[in-house]
Amino acid sequence: MTLIELMVVLVTGVALSSIISHFVPAIPISLFQIAIGVLLATWGQINVEVDSHWFMMLFVAPILFNDSWRFPKRELWELRAPILGNAILLVLVTTIVGGYAIHFLIPQLPLAVSLALAAVLSPTDPVAVQSIAKRVKLPENLLHVVTGESLVNDATGLVSFNTAVKAAVAGTFVLGDALLNFAWMTVMGALVGILLGSGMIILRNWVSRSGLADVVFYTIFTLLMPFIIFWVAEGIHASGLIAVVTGGIAAKILSDRKSSLLSAEATIVSVHSWEVVVYVLNGLIFVLLGITLPNALHNILKNTEIANWQAFLYGLLVWLIVFVLRVLWAYAIQWGQHWHHKETVASLRSAIVSGLTGVRGAVTMAAVLTVPTVTDAGKAFVGRDLVIFIAAVVVVLSLVMASIMLPVVTKQVTQHDFTQPESAMAAEESESPVRADLSEKRARLWIIRVGIQRLRDLQTEENRRIIHELISRRQKSARTLRHSLHDDQDQSDYAAEKEIELQELALEAQRNRLQQLLVEESISPITYSLQAKRLDQFEADLGSDRDLVGFVRFKWYYRRLRANFRIWLSDQESDVVHEESGLAIREMAKAAIKALSDYVGAQVGDTVTHRILRQTAYNLIVVYRYQIEKTKHVPSFEQQEQDDKTRMELELKTLSAERDMVQELYDQKRISRQTSINLRQYINYAETRALVGRNEE
């Protein structure tokens, strides 16, 4: 099988696992990917030899770079104590204590190999934890700690792993030389990462200012960054993994400070490209693990020195060692916090939750697959198959135990994360009654209203038609959101009820005006028939979520197409019918505006309900004004270009105001961090559409 054929098969396996996981969400997708790999190896007779250097650069480097780029800086700084504690101290404890425990438990493994196995099992996999957290209520700060520590412990754990593997390959292990090598790889790796990450962003910004950058350049440049950083760092015998992590953080900081007009569109494209790349790379690692397992299992099972049950028992005991070390670490931190803060009580249950969240995953398997087959002396690497087998058992066990035990344990677990004082205080703040009291939909409705107000402030005589168009679209989105809110308050219920009542009033006025036009012979019978059917369709859709129902939308387009076809088949000129339709729409819209204005003007008072009534009527009037402007204005090609430019400028200014409101709501603790991220993503999508000229409804 050629390399291209192999890649097609592997990527197809990743896609298949995604489909299966969609229908069986209770099981982590990683287990399906491992199972697919096993099937490919046993039934497809596929065997893959992994080169350690290329595997690290092609798989691990981009995954670490993406994690470091996307991790929120504020949480990284606020939770620096638990993150660094877990990422550095806990990794060292796991490597040293776990390594000696594994060597004592499995004397067949040399000490250097045992330390390497413990080190490779120290990194956690936040992707697996977050997928489990979708079904389990975990403290938000605990997730931040697990994600944050993975940025550092991936690097420190893998540097420790590489150091131990090199010692095993060389056949000697000197603690002083190992520590010196560790220090060189860490310090130089961090320095290379900072310099290259910053330098490449400065280069990208310079190219952007020169007018030579576009979305494709930005995306390709960002995708190449981890590979270049890793390659340069490894070239001077530094840690490419630490270089990638520090380079990603430095690049993200500079990228946030230097943003351009292109960055909104380019960032979205780049982010989604990275999501696809990282998803495929994670999946490929587990599929490759599944392919490697049968061969390793075969070698283990035919090994007369180790019984089959003994090999599985070793995997179980090694997982237990790593799990217990993490639980004891979390429990010890709780007691330390208790001595400093007497009001906090240590909780073994909370420590167990912290232990279960230490799921091992892609990085562990990517590293263990790079263990060489021979040493410098030309001899076989002692225990290679056993190390791969044990690592695979630990990964699978950590995934399975987290999936089974976390839902059970967290039924009564506190929502605080007591691993560090900062985490506990942050969790207490998150439970305050003034925090995150707005749901995502209500917050979206809020910022849409801010955008509408901003558009009103920007309205002039020249841009009135475009302003009405943009306001109409936002009002349409607001109506959809209001209909989707099942827990509406009384005022929202009143607004929705009055909106339907006013729409019926306007509809009646339009029917009357349409009949007058026919009597006055201003329009032909076919135009009357077409417009009457349009009003019938509108009346049938009153109060419904037509925009959310694909089949109803399809019927609406079908009727519109059929109406146009009838015009084409009619004995009158199509241009005449279109002209009459434009006249009818304008006259009916004017009648609707007059009816709404007269109705609201007859209402007396300044109560809250009256203000809601006026606002609802105004929103409908804007829609009818937009209809009038749209039918009577046929721009030339040059005017259309100018309108597009004006529309984009107004849209960008409005989106900027909406983005500021999101930040204000987050600063006031009215919305959660995740809600603010989702809202900014919606705004970024809208900004991209505006930049590329896709403002269709």
C-alpha positions as CSV (number, residue, x, y, z in Angstrom):
1,M,0.0,0.0,0.0
2,T,1.4,3.4,-1.0
3,L,1.7,6.3,1.4
4,I,-1.2,8.2,-0.3
5,E,-3.5,5.1,-0.1
6,L,-2.5,4.6,3.5
7,M,-3.5,8.2,4.4
8,V,-6.8,7.9,2.6
9,V,-7.6,4.7,4.6
10,L,-6.5,6.3,7.9
11,V,-8.5,9.5,7.4
12,T,-11.5,7.5,6.3
13,G,-11.2,5.6,9.6
14,V,-11.2,8.9,11.5
15,A,-14.3,10.1,9.6
16,L,-16.0,6.8,10.3
17,S,-15.3,7.1,14.0
18,S,-16.9,10.5,14.0
19,I,-20.1,9.1,12.5
20,I,-20.2,6.2,15.0
21,S,-19.6,8.6,17.9
22,H,-22.5,10.8,16.8
23,F,-24.9,7.9,17.3
24,V,-23.1,6.5,20.5
25,P,-22.1,9.7,22.3
26,A,-21.7,8.0,25.7
27,I,-18.5,6.3,24.6
28,P,-15.4,8.5,24.0
29,I,-14.5,8.7,20.3
30,S,-10.9,7.7,21.0
31,L,-12.1,4.2,21.8
32,F,-13.8,3.9,18.5
33,Q,-10.7,5.1,16.7
34,I,-8.6,2.5,18.5
35,A,-11.1,-0.2,17.6
36,I,-11.0,0.9,13.9
37,G,-7.2,0.8,14.0
38,V,-7.3,-2.8,15.4
39,L,-9.7,-3.8,12.6
40,L,-7.4,-2.3,10.0
41,A,-4.4,-4.2,11.4
42,T,-6.2,-7.6,11.8
43,W,-8.5,-7.6,8.8
44,G,-6.7,-5.2,6.5
45,Q,-3.2,-6.5,7.3
46,I,-2.0,-2.9,7.6
47,N,1.3,-2.3,9.5
48,V,2.8,1.1,10.1
49,E,6.4,1.8,11.2
50,V,6.7,5.0,13.1
51,D,9.7,7.3,12.9
52,S,10.1,9.2,16.2
53,H,11.3,12.5,14.8
54,W,8.8,12.8,12.0
55,F,6.0,11.6,14.2
56,M,6.7,14.2,16.9
57,M,6.9,17.0,14.3
58,L,3.9,16.0,12.2
59,F,1.5,15.0,15.0
60,V,2.5,16.3,18.5
61,A,3.9,19.7,17.5
62,P,0.8,21.1,15.8
63,I,-1.5,19.7,18.5
64,L,0.6,21.5,21.3
65,F,0.8,24.7,19.2
66,N,-3.0,24.7,18.8
67,D,-3.6,24.2,22.5
68,S,-1.2,26.9,23.5
69,W,-2.6,29.3,20.9
70,R,-6.2,28.9,21.9
71,F,-5.9,28.7,25.7
72,P,-7.3,31.9,27.3
73,K,-4.6,34.1,28.7
74,R,-6.5,35.4,31.6
75,E,-7.4,31.9,33.0
76,L,-3.8,30.8,32.3
77,W,-2.6,33.7,34.5
78,E,-5.2,33.5,37.3
79,L,-4.8,29.7,37.7
80,R,-1.0,29.8,37.3
81,A,-0.3,28.2,40.7
82,P,-2.4,25.0,40.2
83,I,-1.4,24.8,36.6
84,L,2.3,25.0,37.2
85,G,2.0,22.8,40.2
86,N,0.3,20.0,38.3
87,A,2.3,20.5,35.1
88,I,5.8,20.6,36.7
89,L,5.8,19.2,40.2
90,L,3.2,16.5,39.6
91,V,5.0,15.4,36.4
92,L,8.3,15.1,38.3
93,V,6.6,13.2,41.1
94,T,4.9,10.9,38.6
95,T,8.1,10.4,36.7
96,I,10.4,9.6,39.6
97,V,8.0,7.9,42.1
98,G,6.0,6.2,39.4
99,G,9.2,5.2,37.5
100,Y,10.7,3.5,40.6
101,A,7.3,1.9,41.4
102,I,7.0,0.5,37.9
103,H,10.6,-0.8,38.0
104,F,9.9,-2.5,41.3
105,L,6.6,-3.9,40.0
106,I,8.1,-5.0,36.6
107,P,11.7,-5.9,37.1
108,Q,12.0,-6.9,33.4
109,L,12.0,-3.2,32.5
110,P,15.3,-1.4,33.2
111,L,15.1,1.7,35.4
112,A,15.5,4.1,32.5
113,V,12.7,2.4,30.6
114,S,10.5,2.5,33.7
115,L,11.1,6.2,34.1
116,A,10.4,6.8,30.5
117,L,7.0,4.9,30.8
118,A,6.1,6.9,33.9
119,A,7.1,10.2,32.1
120,V,5.0,9.4,29.0
121,L,2.0,8.7,31.1
122,S,2.2,12.0,33.0
123,P,0.7,14.3,30.3
124,T,-3.1,14.6,30.4
125,D,-5.5,15.0,27.5
126,P,-7.9,17.9,27.9
127,V,-9.7,17.1,24.7
128,A,-10.9,13.8,26.1
129,V,-11.8,15.4,29.4
130,Q,-13.8,18.1,27.7
131,S,-15.7,15.6,25.6
132,I,-16.6,13.8,28.8
133,A,-17.5,17.1,30.5
134,K,-20.2,17.6,28.0
135,R,-22.2,14.9,29.7
136,V,-20.9,15.5,33.2
137,K,-21.1,18.7,35.3
138,L,-17.5,19.5,36.2
139,P,-16.2,22.7,37.9
140,E,-15.2,25.2,35.2
141,N,-12.0,26.0,37.0
142,L,-11.0,22.3,37.2
143,L,-11.4,22.1,33.4
144,H,-9.2,25.2,33.0
145,V,-6.6,23.6,35.3
146,V,-6.6,20.4,33.3
147,T,-6.4,22.3,30.0
148,G,-3.7,24.6,31.3
149,E,-1.5,22.0,32.8
150,S,-1.7,20.0,29.5
151,L,0.2,22.8,27.8
152,V,3.1,22.5,30.1
153,N,3.0,18.9,31.2
154,D,2.9,17.7,27.6
155,A,6.2,19.5,27.1
156,T,7.8,18.7,30.5
157,G,6.6,15.1,30.5
158,L,7.8,14.5,26.9
159,V,11.2,16.1,27.6
160,S,11.5,13.8,30.6
161,F,10.4,10.9,28.4
162,N,13.0,11.8,25.7
163,T,15.7,12.1,28.3
164,A,14.9,8.7,29.7
165,V,14.7,7.1,26.3
166,K,18.0,8.5,25.2
167,A,19.6,7.1,28.4
168,A,18.0,3.7,27.7
169,V,19.2,3.8,24.0
170,A,22.7,4.8,25.1
171,G,22.7,2.0,27.8
172,T,23.8,4.3,30.6
173,F,21.8,6.5,33.0
174,V,23.6,9.3,34.9
175,L,21.4,11.5,36.9
176,G,23.6,14.6,36.6
177,D,23.9,14.3,32.8
178,A,20.1,13.7,32.6
179,L,19.4,16.9,34.6
180,L,21.9,18.9,32.6
181,N,20.4,17.7,29.4
182,F,16.9,18.4,30.7
183,A,17.9,22.0,31.6
184,W,19.4,22.7,28.2
185,M,16.5,21.3,26.3
186,T,14.0,23.2,28.5
187,V,15.7,26.6,28.6
188,M,16.8,26.7,24.9
189,G,13.5,25.3,23.8
190,A,11.6,28.1,25.6
191,L,14.0,30.7,24.2
192,V,13.8,29.4,20.6
193,G,10.0,29.3,20.9
194,I,9.6,32.8,22.1
195,L,12.0,34.2,19.5
196,L,10.6,32.3,16.6
197,G,7.0,32.7,17.6
198,S,7.3,36.5,18.1
199,G,9.5,36.9,15.0
200,M,7.1,35.0,12.7
201,I,4.1,37.1,13.9
202,I,6.2,40.3,13.3
203,L,7.0,39.0,9.8
204,R,3.4,38.2,9.1
205,N,2.2,41.7,10.3
206,W,4.9,43.3,8.1
207,V,3.7,41.4,5.1
208,S,0.1,42.4,5.9
209,R,0.9,46.0,6.2
210,S,2.7,45.8,2.8
211,G,-0.6,44.7,1.3
212,L,0.6,41.3,0.2
213,A,-1.3,39.1,2.7
214,D,-4.7,37.4,2.1
215,V,-6.7,34.8,3.9
216,V,-4.9,31.9,2.2
217,F,-1.5,33.3,3.1
218,Y,-2.5,33.9,6.7
219,T,-3.9,30.4,7.1
220,I,-0.9,28.6,5.5
221,F,1.5,30.8,7.4
222,T,-0.1,29.9,10.7
223,L,-0.3,26.2,9.9
224,L,3.5,26.2,9.1
225,M,4.5,27.9,12.3
226,P,4.6,24.8,14.6
227,F,6.6,22.7,12.1
228,I,9.2,25.5,11.6
229,I,9.6,26.1,15.3
230,F,9.9,22.4,16.1
231,W,12.4,21.9,13.3
232,V,14.7,24.7,14.3
233,A,14.6,23.8,18.0
234,E,15.4,20.2,17.4
235,G,18.2,21.3,15.1
236,I,20.1,22.8,18.1
237,H,19.2,19.8,20.3
238,A,16.7,21.8,22.3
239,S,13.1,20.6,23.1
240,G,11.0,21.2,20.0
241,L,7.9,20.6,22.1
242,I,8.6,23.3,24.7
243,A,9.5,25.6,21.8
244,V,6.2,24.9,20.2
245,V,4.3,25.7,23.4
246,T,6.1,28.9,24.2
247,G,6.1,29.9,20.6
248,G,2.3,29.5,20.4
249,I,1.8,31.6,23.6
250,A,4.1,34.3,22.4
251,A,2.5,34.3,18.9
252,K,-1.0,34.5,20.3
253,I,-0.1,37.5,22.6
254,L,1.4,39.5,19.7
255,S,-1.4,38.4,17.3
256,D,-4.0,39.8,19.7
257,R,-2.2,43.1,20.1
258,K,-1.7,43.6,16.4
259,S,-4.9,43.0,14.5
260,S,-5.9,44.3,11.1
261,L,-9.0,44.6,9.0
262,L,-8.2,41.2,7.5
263,S,-7.7,39.5,10.8
264,A,-11.4,39.0,11.5
265,E,-12.0,37.0,8.3
266,A,-8.6,35.4,8.3
267,T,-8.8,34.4,12.0
268,I,-12.1,32.6,11.5
269,V,-10.7,30.7,8.5
270,S,-7.5,29.9,10.3
271,V,-9.4,28.7,13.5
272,H,-11.6,26.4,11.5
273,S,-8.7,25.1,9.5
274,W,-6.9,24.3,12.8
275,E,-9.9,22.6,14.2
276,V,-10.0,20.3,11.2
277,V,-6.3,19.6,11.2
278,V,-6.1,19.0,15.0
279,Y,-9.2,16.8,14.9
280,V,-7.7,14.6,12.1
281,L,-4.3,14.5,13.8
282,N,-5.8,13.4,17.1
283,G,-7.9,10.8,15.3
284,L,-4.9,9.5,13.3
285,I,-2.9,9.0,16.5
286,F,-5.5,6.7,18.0
287,V,-6.1,4.9,14.7
288,L,-2.3,4.3,14.5
289,L,-2.4,3.1,18.1
290,G,-5.0,0.6,17.2
291,I,-2.9,-0.6,14.2
292,T,0.1,-1.0,16.5
293,L,-1.7,-2.8,19.2
294,P,-2.2,-6.2,17.6
295,N,1.5,-6.5,16.7
296,A,2.5,-5.4,20.2
297,L,-0.1,-7.7,21.7
298,H,1.1,-10.6,19.6
299,N,4.7,-10.1,20.7
300,I,3.6,-9.9,24.4
301,L,1.3,-12.9,24.2
302,K,4.0,-15.1,22.6
303,N,6.6,-13.9,25.1
304,T,7.2,-16.8,27.4
305,E,8.7,-14.7,30.1
306,I,5.4,-12.8,30.7
307,A,2.1,-14.6,31.1
308,N,-0.9,-13.1,29.2
309,W,-2.8,-12.3,32.4
310,Q,0.3,-10.8,33.9
311,A,0.7,-8.3,31.0
312,F,-2.9,-7.1,31.4
313,L,-2.4,-6.9,35.2
314,Y,0.7,-4.8,34.7
315,G,-1.3,-2.3,32.6
316,L,-4.0,-2.2,35.3
317,L,-1.5,-1.7,38.1
318,V,0.4,1.0,36.3
319,W,-2.8,2.9,35.7
320,L,-3.6,2.6,39.4
321,I,-0.2,4.0,40.3
322,V,-0.6,7.0,38.1
323,F,-4.2,7.5,39.3
324,V,-3.3,7.2,43.0
325,L,-0.4,9.6,42.7
326,R,-2.7,12.2,41.1
327,V,-5.4,11.7,43.8
328,L,-2.8,11.9,46.6
329,W,-1.4,15.1,45.1
330,A,-4.8,16.8,44.9
331,Y,-5.6,15.7,48.5
332,A,-2.3,16.9,49.8
333,I,-2.9,20.3,48.1
334,Q,-6.3,20.5,49.8
335,W,-4.8,19.9,53.2
336,G,-2.2,22.5,52.6
337,Q,-5.0,24.9,51.6
338,H,-7.0,23.9,54.7
339,W,-4.0,24.8,57.0
340,H,-3.9,28.3,55.4
341,H,-7.6,28.7,55.1
342,K,-9.4,27.1,58.0
343,E,-12.9,27.5,56.4
344,T,-12.0,25.1,53.6
345,V,-12.4,21.4,54.3
346,A,-10.4,18.7,52.4
347,S,-12.5,16.4,50.3
348,L,-11.4,13.0,49.2
349,R,-14.3,12.9,46.7
350,S,-13.0,16.1,45.1
351,A,-9.5,14.6,45.0
352,I,-10.9,11.6,43.2
353,V,-12.6,13.8,40.6
354,S,-9.2,15.5,40.0
355,G,-7.6,12.0,39.6
356,L,-10.3,10.9,37.1
357,T,-9.8,14.0,35.0
358,G,-6.2,13.0,34.4
359,V,-7.2,11.2,31.2
360,R,-4.3,10.1,29.1
361,G,-4.7,10.4,25.3
362,A,-3.2,11.4,22.0
363,V,0.1,12.9,23.2
364,T,0.9,9.9,25.4
365,M,0.3,7.5,22.5
366,A,2.1,9.7,20.0
367,A,5.2,9.7,22.2
368,V,5.2,6.0,23.1
369,L,4.9,5.0,19.5
370,T,8.3,6.7,18.9
371,V,10.2,4.4,21.2
372,P,13.1,3.0,19.0
373,T,13.3,-0.6,18.2
374,V,17.1,-0.9,18.7
375,T,19.7,0.8,20.9
376,D,23.0,2.4,20.0
377,A,24.7,-0.9,20.5
378,G,22.5,-2.5,17.8
379,K,20.5,-4.6,20.3
380,A,16.7,-4.7,20.6
381,F,15.2,-2.1,22.9
382,V,14.3,-4.0,26.0
383,G,10.6,-4.0,26.8
384,R,9.5,-1.8,23.8
385,D,6.4,-3.9,23.1
386,L,5.5,-4.1,26.8
387,V,5.8,-0.4,27.2
388,I,3.5,0.3,24.2
389,F,1.1,-2.3,25.5
390,I,1.0,-0.9,29.0
391,A,0.6,2.6,27.7
392,A,-2.3,1.6,25.6
393,V,-4.0,-0.2,28.5
394,V,-3.5,2.9,30.7
395,V,-5.0,5.2,28.0
396,V,-8.0,3.0,27.4
397,L,-8.5,2.5,31.2
398,S,-8.3,6.2,31.9
399,L,-10.9,6.9,29.2
400,V,-13.2,4.1,30.4
401,M,-12.9,4.9,34.1
402,A,-13.5,8.6,33.5
403,S,-16.6,7.9,31.4
404,I,-18.0,5.5,34.0
405,M,-16.9,7.0,37.3
406,L,-17.1,10.7,36.8
407,P,-20.9,10.7,36.3
408,V,-21.2,8.6,39.5
409,V,-18.8,10.6,41.6
410,T,-20.0,14.1,40.5
411,K,-23.6,13.4,41.5
412,Q,-22.7,14.6,45.0
413,V,-19.4,16.3,44.4
414,T,-19.1,20.0,45.2
415,Q,-18.8,22.4,42.3
416,H,-15.6,23.9,43.9
417,D,-12.2,22.9,42.8
418,F,-10.2,22.7,46.0
419,T,-6.8,21.9,44.4
420,Q,-5.7,25.4,45.0
421,P,-6.9,28.6,46.8
422,E,-7.2,30.5,43.5
423,S,-9.5,27.8,42.1
424,A,-11.7,27.7,45.2
425,M,-12.2,31.5,45.3
426,A,-12.9,31.6,41.6
427,A,-15.5,28.9,42.0
428,E,-17.1,30.7,44.9
429,E,-17.4,33.8,42.6
430,S,-18.9,31.7,39.9
431,E,-21.8,30.8,42.2
432,S,-22.6,34.3,43.2
433,P,-26.2,35.3,42.3
434,V,-25.0,38.2,40.0
435,R,-22.8,36.1,37.8
436,A,-23.9,34.7,34.4
437,D,-27.6,35.5,34.9
438,L,-28.1,35.9,31.2
439,S,-28.4,32.9,29.0
440,E,-26.7,32.9,25.6
441,K,-29.9,33.5,23.7
442,R,-31.0,36.4,26.0
443,A,-27.5,37.9,25.7
444,R,-27.6,37.6,21.9
445,L,-31.0,39.3,21.9
446,W,-29.4,42.0,24.1
447,I,-26.5,42.7,21.7
448,I,-28.8,42.7,18.7
449,R,-30.8,45.5,20.3
450,V,-27.5,47.4,20.9
451,G,-26.7,46.9,17.2
452,I,-30.1,48.2,16.1
453,Q,-29.6,51.3,18.3
454,R,-26.1,51.8,16.9
455,L,-27.6,51.7,13.3
456,R,-30.2,54.3,14.3
457,D,-27.4,56.6,15.5
458,L,-25.6,56.2,12.2
459,Q,-28.6,56.9,10.0
460,T,-28.4,59.8,7.5
461,E,-30.5,60.8,4.5
462,E,-28.0,59.2,2.2
463,N,-27.7,55.8,3.9
464,R,-31.4,55.5,5.1
465,R,-32.3,52.7,2.7
466,I,-29.3,50.6,3.8
467,I,-29.9,51.3,7.5
468,H,-33.4,50.1,7.1
469,E,-32.1,47.0,5.4
470,L,-29.6,46.2,8.2
471,I,-32.1,47.0,11.0
472,S,-34.7,44.8,9.3
473,R,-32.3,41.8,9.3
474,R,-31.5,42.3,12.9
475,Q,-35.2,42.5,13.8
476,K,-35.7,39.3,12.0
477,S,-33.0,37.6,14.1
478,A,-34.5,39.1,17.2
479,R,-37.9,37.7,16.5
480,T,-36.5,34.3,15.9
481,L,-34.7,34.4,19.2
482,R,-37.8,35.6,21.1
483,H,-39.8,32.7,19.6
484,S,-37.1,30.2,20.7
485,L,-37.1,31.4,24.3
486,H,-39.4,29.1,26.1
487,D,-39.0,30.8,29.5
488,D,-40.0,34.3,28.3
489,Q,-40.9,36.8,31.0
490,D,-44.3,38.6,31.0
491,Q,-43.0,41.6,29.1
492,S,-41.5,39.4,26.4
493,D,-44.8,37.5,26.2
494,Y,-46.7,40.8,25.9
495,A,-44.3,42.0,23.1
496,A,-44.7,38.8,21.1
497,E,-48.5,38.9,21.5
498,K,-48.6,42.6,20.5
499,E,-46.3,41.9,17.5
500,I,-48.8,39.4,16.1
501,E,-51.7,41.8,16.7
502,L,-49.9,44.6,15.0
503,Q,-49.0,42.4,12.1
504,E,-52.6,41.4,11.6
505,L,-53.6,45.1,11.7
506,A,-51.0,45.9,9.0
507,L,-52.0,42.9,7.0
508,E,-55.7,44.1,6.9
509,A,-54.6,47.5,5.8
510,Q,-52.5,46.0,3.0
511,R,-55.4,43.9,1.7
512,N,-57.7,46.9,1.6
513,R,-55.1,49.0,-0.3
514,L,-54.5,46.1,-2.7
515,Q,-58.2,45.9,-3.5
516,Q,-58.3,49.7,-4.1
517,L,-55.5,49.4,-6.5
518,L,-57.4,46.8,-8.5
519,V,-60.6,48.9,-8.5
520,E,-58.6,51.9,-9.6
521,E,-57.1,49.7,-12.4
522,S,-53.6,50.7,-11.2
523,I,-52.7,47.0,-11.3
524,S,-53.7,44.1,-13.4
525,P,-55.7,41.0,-12.1
526,I,-52.5,38.8,-12.4
527,T,-50.6,41.3,-10.2
528,Y,-53.5,41.4,-7.7
529,S,-53.6,37.6,-7.6
530,L,-49.8,37.3,-7.0
531,Q,-49.8,39.9,-4.3
532,A,-52.9,38.4,-2.6
533,K,-51.2,35.0,-2.5
534,R,-48.2,36.7,-0.9
535,L,-50.4,38.2,1.8
536,D,-52.1,34.8,2.3
537,Q,-48.7,33.2,2.8
538,F,-47.6,35.9,5.2
539,E,-50.8,35.5,7.2
540,A,-50.3,31.7,7.4
541,D,-46.8,32.2,8.7
542,L,-47.8,34.7,11.4
543,G,-46.3,33.7,14.8
544,S,-44.4,30.8,13.3
545,D,-40.7,30.2,13.1
546,R,-40.6,30.0,9.4
547,D,-36.8,30.7,9.3
548,L,-36.1,27.7,11.4
549,V,-38.1,25.2,9.4
550,G,-36.4,24.1,6.3
551,F,-39.4,22.4,4.6
552,V,-41.6,25.5,5.0
553,R,-38.8,27.7,3.7
554,F,-38.6,25.4,0.7
555,K,-42.4,25.7,0.0
556,W,-42.1,29.5,0.2
557,Y,-39.3,29.5,-2.4
558,Y,-41.3,27.1,-4.5
559,R,-44.4,29.4,-4.5
560,R,-42.1,32.3,-5.4
561,L,-40.6,30.4,-8.3
562,R,-44.1,29.4,-9.5
563,A,-45.3,33.0,-9.3
564,N,-42.4,34.1,-11.4
565,F,-43.1,31.3,-13.9
566,R,-46.7,32.5,-14.2
567,I,-45.5,36.0,-14.9
568,W,-43.3,34.6,-17.7
569,L,-46.2,32.6,-19.2
570,S,-48.7,35.5,-18.9
571,D,-49.8,37.4,-22.0
572,Q,-48.4,40.7,-20.5
573,E,-44.9,41.8,-20.5
574,S,-42.9,40.6,-17.5
575,D,-41.4,44.0,-17.0
576,V,-45.0,45.5,-16.7
577,V,-46.0,42.9,-14.1
578,H,-42.8,43.5,-12.1
579,E,-43.4,47.2,-12.2
580,E,-47.0,46.8,-11.1
581,S,-45.8,44.5,-8.3
582,G,-43.4,47.1,-7.1
583,L,-46.1,49.7,-7.1
584,A,-48.4,47.4,-5.1
585,I,-45.8,46.6,-2.5
586,R,-45.0,50.3,-2.0
587,E,-48.6,51.3,-1.7
588,M,-49.4,48.4,0.7
589,A,-46.4,49.2,2.8
590,K,-47.5,52.8,3.1
591,A,-51.0,51.7,4.1
592,A,-49.5,49.4,6.7
593,I,-47.3,52.2,8.1
594,K,-50.3,54.5,8.3
595,A,-52.4,51.9,10.1
596,L,-49.7,51.2,12.6
597,S,-49.0,54.9,13.3
598,D,-52.7,55.6,13.7
599,Y,-53.1,52.7,16.1
600,V,-50.2,53.6,18.3
601,G,-51.1,57.3,18.3
602,A,-54.5,56.4,19.6
603,Q,-53.0,54.8,22.6
604,V,-52.5,57.1,25.6
605,G,-50.0,56.8,28.4
606,D,-46.4,56.2,29.1
607,T,-46.4,52.9,30.9
608,V,-44.0,50.1,30.3
609,T,-46.5,48.2,28.2
610,H,-47.2,51.3,26.1
611,R,-43.4,51.8,25.4
612,I,-43.2,48.1,24.4
613,L,-46.1,48.6,22.0
614,R,-44.5,51.7,20.5
615,Q,-41.2,49.9,20.1
616,T,-42.9,46.8,18.5
617,A,-44.7,49.0,16.1
618,Y,-41.6,50.9,15.2
619,N,-39.8,47.7,14.4
620,L,-42.5,46.7,12.0
621,I,-42.5,50.2,10.4
622,V,-38.8,49.8,9.7
623,V,-39.5,46.6,7.8
624,Y,-42.2,48.3,5.7
625,R,-39.9,51.2,5.0
626,Y,-37.2,48.8,3.8
627,Q,-39.7,47.3,1.4
628,I,-40.5,50.7,0.0
629,E,-36.9,51.6,-0.4
630,K,-36.1,48.3,-2.0
631,T,-38.8,48.4,-4.6
632,K,-38.3,52.0,-5.7
633,H,-34.5,52.0,-5.8
634,V,-32.8,50.2,-8.8
635,P,-29.1,51.1,-8.4
636,S,-26.6,51.2,-11.3
637,F,-23.5,49.1,-11.3
638,E,-21.4,52.0,-9.8
639,Q,-24.1,52.8,-7.3
640,Q,-24.3,49.1,-6.3
641,E,-20.5,49.1,-5.6
642,Q,-20.9,52.2,-3.5
643,D,-23.8,50.7,-1.6
644,D,-21.8,47.5,-0.9
645,K,-19.0,49.6,0.5
646,T,-21.4,51.7,2.7
647,R,-23.2,48.5,3.8
648,M,-19.8,47.0,4.8
649,E,-18.7,50.1,6.8
650,L,-22.0,50.3,8.6
651,E,-22.0,46.6,9.4
652,L,-18.5,46.7,10.8
653,K,-19.3,49.7,13.0
654,T,-22.4,48.0,14.3
655,L,-20.6,44.7,14.9
656,S,-17.9,46.6,16.8
657,A,-20.5,48.1,19.1
658,E,-22.0,44.6,19.6
659,R,-18.5,43.2,20.4
660,D,-18.0,46.0,23.0
661,M,-21.3,45.1,24.6
662,V,-20.2,41.5,24.9
663,Q,-17.1,42.6,26.7
664,E,-19.1,44.9,29.0
665,L,-21.5,42.0,29.9
666,Y,-18.6,39.8,30.6
667,D,-16.8,42.4,32.7
668,Q,-20.1,42.9,34.7
669,K,-20.3,39.1,35.1
670,R,-23.7,39.0,33.5
671,I,-22.5,36.2,31.1
672,S,-20.1,33.3,31.5
673,R,-16.8,33.1,29.8
674,Q,-18.1,30.4,27.4
675,T,-21.1,32.5,26.5
676,S,-18.8,35.4,25.7
677,I,-16.7,33.2,23.5
678,N,-19.8,32.0,21.6
679,L,-21.2,35.5,21.2
680,R,-17.9,36.7,19.8
681,Q,-17.8,33.8,17.4
682,Y,-21.3,34.8,16.1
683,I,-20.0,38.4,15.7
684,N,-16.9,37.1,13.9
685,Y,-19.0,35.1,11.5
686,A,-21.1,38.2,10.7
687,E,-18.0,40.2,10.3
688,T,-16.6,37.7,7.8
689,R,-19.8,37.8,5.8
690,A,-19.6,41.6,5.7
691,L,-16.0,41.6,4.6
692,V,-16.6,39.2,1.7
693,G,-19.8,40.9,0.7
694,R,-22.2,38.1,1.7
695,N,-25.0,39.9,3.6
696,E,-27.8,37.8,2.2
697,E,-30.6,37.1,4.7
